[in-house]
Amino acid sequence: MIDKSEKYLKSIDNTLGDILKELKRQRQTDEVYAITLDTEAVSEVIVECFKNIERTN
């Protein structure tokens, strides 16, 4: 079963993938892309993932 943290991380991954696909579609050829994330929210999810890993080990 996938927990909330894993779903959130997969959502972030899918969203970033969609952004890159759209940039490529628009023929943006620069190698560097700036993407802004809510670091507080992301860090909370990462901490929860590590807590879940520790609980299962």
C-alpha positions in Angstrom: 0.0 0.0 0.0 1.3 3.5 -0.9 1.2 6.0 1.9 0.5 9.7 1.7 4.2 10.7 1.5 4.9 8.4 -1.4 1.8 9.7 -3.3 3.0 13.3 -2.7 6.5 12.6 -3.9 5.2 10.8 -7.0 2.9 13.8 -7.6 5.9 16.1 -7.4 7.9 13.9 -9.8 5.0 13.7 -12.3 4.4 17.5 -12.1 8.1 18.2 -12.8 8.1 15.7 -15.6 5.0 17.4 -17.1 6.7 20.8 -16.8 9.8 19.5 -18.7 7.7 17.9 -21.4 5.8 21.2 -21.9 9.1 23.2 -22.1 10.4 20.7 -24.7 7.1 21.0 -26.6 7.6 24.8 -26.7 11.1 24.2 -28.1 12.8 25.6 -25.0 16.3 24.3 -25.7 18.2 25.7 -22.7 19.8 23.0 -20.6 19.0 24.8 -17.3 15.5 25.1 -15.9 14.5 27.0 -12.8 11.7 25.4 -10.8 10.4 26.8 -7.6 9.2 24.4 -4.9 7.7 25.0 -1.5 10.8 23.7 0.4 9.0 23.6 3.7 6.3 21.3 2.4 8.8 19.1 0.5 11.1 18.8 3.6 8.1 17.7 5.7 7.3 15.0 3.2 10.9 13.8 3.1 11.0 13.7 6.9 7.8 11.7 7.0 9.3 9.2 4.4 12.4 8.7 6.5 10.2 8.2 9.6 8.2 5.6 7.7 11.3 3.8 6.6 12.7 3.8 10.2 9.4 2.3 11.4 9.5 -0.5 8.9 13.2 -1.4 9.6 
